[in-house]
Amino acid sequence: MSRYAFRAATLILERIERRKVSFDRAFIEVAPSIAPKTHQHLAYEYALNGILYYRAADLLLKREKISSSLRRVCAFRVAFSLLMNKKFGITVDDLKVVSGGLLTGRMLKLLKEIKDITFEDFLKEISPKKVLGVKYAIPDWLIDELLKVMERKELERLLKATLKPVTWARVNTLKSNRKKIAKKIVTLAEIRWDKDYEFMFEIVKGRERVISSSLAKDGFIIIHDKGSTVVVDALSPKVGENILDLASAPGVKTSLIAQMTSDKARILAFDISYNRMREMKNLLRKLNVKNADLTVLDSTKLRMSRRFKKALVDAPCSNTGALSSDPGLRLALRSIVNIDKYANIQYAMLKSAVENLRKGGVIVYSTCSLLPKEGESVVERLEEEYGIVVETDGVLGVPGYRNSRLSSKVRRLFPHINRTTGFFIARIYT
Ligand SMILES: C[S@@+](CC[C@H](N)C(=O)[O-])C[C@H]1O[C@@H](n2cnc3c(N)ncnc32)[C@H](O)[C@@H]1O
């Protein structure tokens, strides 16, 4: 067992909870300064494991009325998770040695008391109302919201799927082609070509090797979820079109619009974040996208001098659909997120899109959220106030939530059904 890895894992959890950053970002920011290179892989594993058991650890601390600083709570989460997950083969004595004072005496005593309990035993003692959240490390408020729109059994299937993320990648046809990539990638990984999009493939084995390969680093392929491809496909971008992208950074979907049009559409891309736009500029350069104009702007205030035909509004949201790709969200979403605030920004962006499109224009609105407030409800409101027409035929996915009157006219993608990030997609005609 590694003392460095234990400390780094503790600080990674603390950073995610304090700063609401992604798991990967917290890892990159914390691990190199705490753990020597040879211990970093273990730090990653410990931190990931700590997140997956954090709800149970917190419940235990609450039950025993142990309160402490966030850092110590995070250390307890990591320690508890290492005891529960028997694959690590770690004992309380090991934890005492490596914790370097991060675990209090009471915490260590508690760990000793529960050391022979399995996680399954632990779950048996939890009320049925709380068990899903604890088992899958999801905050109660999110479980409650999701149970309003799906059956418990379905929710459990969804949550189970988030524990087995699928890694998707795309051949960047602006720089290479499927044949060339197929030849090169076999030396790195086991892949499966997608049945819906010939440039998409799933990395079955060897994800890390692909990510660190020159294929990815030099932009011949790009790792991104299949859901993003479905969103762009819903817009059906065509050569010669002028397209607005109102929330574009870091540019995954903009670059796919360019790819689908052989870089022969003109894309006006906006984003409010300067830093994310800088990142986007580098990505587009790497992928060889030339026909996109980037502007840092609050797109709810966009006023173009002429009307456009198509717009993509891939709006900011709670990210609740991305639990599989970012395990840190389980912790970052712990405090209740202001969903209404996101819904209002999404609405304002759509309003701006409607005002900048000509009659009969097309908007694709998407969010990587599982919540109806960041999907069906926003489109219902837009329909009432703007008289737009919603129709998402031919787009992959399942209908929206049943309690929406627009259910059959919008799409949702789910990890347990579509093997993608959770997405909401609506095609809107102005
Ligand atoms: C889901 S992300 C977009 C991802 C992007 N479409 C892609 O595929 O890579 C949402 C983006 O909306 C941006 N955003 C948030 N509020 C905005 C606003 N008022 N105007 C423009 N962009 C905004 C955020 O900075 C963030 O980059």
The ligand as an SDF file (V2000), in Angstrom:
LIG
                    3D

 27 29  0  0  0  0  0  0  0  0999 V2000
  -21.9150   21.6970  -22.8920 C   0  0  0  0  0  0  0  0  0  0  0  0
  -20.6880   22.8880  -23.0820 S   0  0  0  0  0  0  0  0  0  0  0  0
  -20.5000   22.9450  -24.8330 C   0  0  0  0  0  0  0  0  0  0  0  0
  -19.7150   21.7970  -25.3950 C   0  0  0  0  0  0  0  0  0  0  0  0
  -19.3960   21.9760  -26.8750 C   0  0  0  0  0  0  0  0  0  0  0  0
  -20.5750   22.1860  -27.6810 N   0  0  0  0  0  0  0  0  0  0  0  0
  -18.6440   20.7700  -27.4170 C   0  0  0  0  0  0  0  0  0  0  0  0
  -19.2720   19.8960  -28.0220 O   0  0  0  0  0  0  0  0  0  0  0  0
  -17.4290   20.6820  -27.2160 O   0  0  0  0  0  0  0  0  0  0  0  0
  -21.5350   24.3680  -22.7730 C   0  0  0  0  0  0  0  0  0  0  0  0
  -20.7340   25.6120  -23.0450 C   0  0  0  0  0  0  0  0  0  0  0  0
  -21.5890   26.7380  -22.8840 O   0  0  0  0  0  0  0  0  0  0  0  0
  -20.7840   27.8310  -22.5180 C   0  0  0  0  0  0  0  0  0  0  0  0
  -21.6790   28.9020  -22.0280 N   0  0  0  0  0  0  0  0  0  0  0  0
  -22.2810   29.0200  -20.8180 C   0  0  0  0  0  0  0  0  0  0  0  0
  -23.0350   30.1490  -20.7850 N   0  0  0  0  0  0  0  0  0  0  0  0
  -22.9090   30.7450  -21.9880 C   0  0  0  0  0  0  0  0  0  0  0  0
  -23.4260   31.9380  -22.5710 C   0  0  0  0  0  0  0  0  0  0  0  0
  -24.2710   32.7300  -21.8870 N   0  0  0  0  0  0  0  0  0  0  0  0
  -23.0600   32.2560  -23.8170 N   0  0  0  0  0  0  0  0  0  0  0  0
  -22.2150   31.4660  -24.5260 C   0  0  0  0  0  0  0  0  0  0  0  0
  -21.6820   30.3220  -24.0220 N   0  0  0  0  0  0  0  0  0  0  0  0
  -22.0290   29.9600  -22.7870 C   0  0  0  0  0  0  0  0  0  0  0  0
  -19.8320   27.2230  -21.5090 C   0  0  0  0  0  0  0  0  0  0  0  0
  -18.6810   28.0130  -21.3700 O   0  0  0  0  0  0  0  0  0  0  0  0
  -19.5570   25.8540  -22.1240 C   0  0  0  0  0  0  0  0  0  0  0  0
  -18.3780   25.8890  -22.8680 O   0  0  0  0  0  0  0  0  0  0  0  0
  1  2  1  0
  2  3  1  0
  2 10  1  0
  3  4  1  0
  4  5  1  0
  5  6  1  0
  5  7  1  0
  7  8  2  0
  7  9  1  0
 10 11  1  0
 11 12  1  0
 11 26  1  0
 12 13  1  0
 13 14  1  0
 13 24  1  0
 14 15  1  0
 14 23  1  0
 15 16  2  0
 16 17  1  0
 17 18  1  0
 17 23  2  0
 18 19  1  0
 18 20  2  0
 20 21  1  0
 21 22  2  0
 22 23  1  0
 24 25  1  0
 24 26  1  0
 26 27  1  0
M  CHG  2   2   1   9  -1
M  END
$$$$
